[in-house]
């Protein structure tokens, strides 16, 4: 890639960013609060998901196993946790469908 080509691409990128910043408008308070709530909810869900699976990974792989259960039961435990998380996310998706729509 030539230096001139890179310069043209960077100028085009900066031009696009400047256009977006000129066209963007500040959200109203209700939209902002909705975005903040959904963002916090997503962060909480991802954190809980990570915590659950890191704990299960530790519990199922440690030598003197914290969950001293044989192999098939391990799969059942993991499948149950995954199903519960999917069900909770589906409920969350259905219950928050109306958020952000005009009243």
VOLO-283195 format. One record per residue (C-alpha): residue number from 0; x, y, z. Coordinates in steps of 0.5 Angstrom, whole numbers, plus 500, padded with zeros to 3 digits. Layout:
// VOLO-283195
{resi: NUM; px: X; py: Y; pz: Z}
...
END
This chain:
// VOLO-283195
{resi: 0; px: 500; py: 500; pz: 500}
{resi: 1; px: 503; py: 507; pz: 498}
{resi: 2; px: 504; py: 512; pz: 503}
{resi: 3; px: 499; py: 517; pz: 498}
{resi: 4; px: 494; py: 512; pz: 498}
{resi: 5; px: 494; py: 511; pz: 506}
{resi: 6; px: 494; py: 519; pz: 506}
{resi: 7; px: 487; py: 519; pz: 502}
{resi: 8; px: 484; py: 514; pz: 506}
{resi: 9; px: 486; py: 517; pz: 513}
{resi: 10; px: 483; py: 524; pz: 510}
{resi: 11; px: 477; py: 520; pz: 507}
{resi: 12; px: 476; py: 517; pz: 514}
{resi: 13; px: 477; py: 524; pz: 518}
{resi: 14; px: 472; py: 527; pz: 513}
{resi: 15; px: 467; py: 522; pz: 514}
{resi: 16; px: 468; py: 522; pz: 522}
{resi: 17; px: 467; py: 530; pz: 521}
{resi: 18; px: 460; py: 529; pz: 517}
{resi: 19; px: 457; py: 524; pz: 523}
{resi: 20; px: 459; py: 529; pz: 528}
{resi: 21; px: 456; py: 535; pz: 525}
{resi: 22; px: 450; py: 531; pz: 523}
{resi: 23; px: 449; py: 528; pz: 530}
{resi: 24; px: 444; py: 530; pz: 535}
{resi: 25; px: 444; py: 530; pz: 542}
{resi: 26; px: 439; py: 525; pz: 545}
{resi: 27; px: 433; py: 527; pz: 549}
{resi: 28; px: 433; py: 525; pz: 557}
{resi: 29; px: 428; py: 519; pz: 556}
{resi: 30; px: 432; py: 516; pz: 550}
{resi: 31; px: 438; py: 517; pz: 554}
{resi: 32; px: 436; py: 514; pz: 560}
{resi: 33; px: 433; py: 508; pz: 556}
{resi: 34; px: 440; py: 507; pz: 553}
{resi: 35; px: 443; py: 507; pz: 560}
{resi: 36; px: 438; py: 502; pz: 563}
{resi: 37; px: 439; py: 497; pz: 557}
{resi: 38; px: 447; py: 498; pz: 557}
{resi: 39; px: 447; py: 497; pz: 564}
{resi: 40; px: 443; py: 491; pz: 564}
{resi: 41; px: 447; py: 488; pz: 558}
{resi: 42; px: 453; py: 489; pz: 562}
{resi: 43; px: 450; py: 486; pz: 568}
{resi: 44; px: 448; py: 480; pz: 564}
{resi: 45; px: 454; py: 479; pz: 561}
{resi: 46; px: 458; py: 479; pz: 568}
{resi: 47; px: 453; py: 474; pz: 571}
{resi: 48; px: 454; py: 469; pz: 565}
{resi: 49; px: 462; py: 470; pz: 566}
{resi: 50; px: 461; py: 469; pz: 573}
{resi: 51; px: 457; py: 463; pz: 573}
{resi: 52; px: 461; py: 459; pz: 567}
{resi: 53; px: 468; py: 461; pz: 570}
{resi: 54; px: 465; py: 458; pz: 577}
{resi: 55; px: 462; py: 452; pz: 573}
{resi: 56; px: 469; py: 451; pz: 570}
{resi: 57; px: 473; py: 451; pz: 576}
{resi: 58; px: 468; py: 447; pz: 580}
{resi: 59; px: 468; py: 442; pz: 574}
{resi: 60; px: 475; py: 441; pz: 573}
{resi: 61; px: 479; py: 442; pz: 580}
{resi: 62; px: 482; py: 435; pz: 582}
{resi: 63; px: 478; py: 434; pz: 588}
{resi: 64; px: 472; py: 437; pz: 585}
{resi: 65; px: 467; py: 441; pz: 588}
{resi: 66; px: 462; py: 438; pz: 585}
{resi: 67; px: 464; py: 431; pz: 586}
{resi: 68; px: 459; py: 428; pz: 580}
{resi: 69; px: 461; py: 423; pz: 574}
{resi: 70; px: 461; py: 426; pz: 567}
{resi: 71; px: 454; py: 425; pz: 565}
{resi: 72; px: 452; py: 429; pz: 571}
{resi: 73; px: 457; py: 435; pz: 569}
{resi: 74; px: 454; py: 435; pz: 562}
{resi: 75; px: 447; py: 435; pz: 565}
{resi: 76; px: 449; py: 441; pz: 570}
{resi: 77; px: 452; py: 445; pz: 564}
{resi: 78; px: 446; py: 444; pz: 560}
{resi: 79; px: 441; py: 446; pz: 565}
{resi: 80; px: 445; py: 453; pz: 567}
{resi: 81; px: 445; py: 454; pz: 559}
{resi: 82; px: 438; py: 453; pz: 558}
{resi: 83; px: 436; py: 457; pz: 564}
{resi: 84; px: 440; py: 463; pz: 562}
{resi: 85; px: 437; py: 462; pz: 555}
{resi: 86; px: 430; py: 462; pz: 558}
{resi: 87; px: 432; py: 469; pz: 562}
{resi: 88; px: 434; py: 472; pz: 556}
{resi: 89; px: 428; py: 470; pz: 552}
{resi: 90; px: 424; py: 473; pz: 558}
{resi: 91; px: 428; py: 479; pz: 558}
{resi: 92; px: 427; py: 480; pz: 550}
{resi: 93; px: 420; py: 479; pz: 550}
{resi: 94; px: 419; py: 484; pz: 556}
{resi: 95; px: 423; py: 489; pz: 554}
{resi: 96; px: 420; py: 489; pz: 546}
{resi: 97; px: 416; py: 496; pz: 548}
{resi: 98; px: 422; py: 500; pz: 550}
{resi: 99; px: 424; py: 505; pz: 546}
{resi: 100; px: 418; py: 506; pz: 542}
{resi: 101; px: 413; py: 512; pz: 542}
{resi: 102; px: 408; py: 511; pz: 547}
END
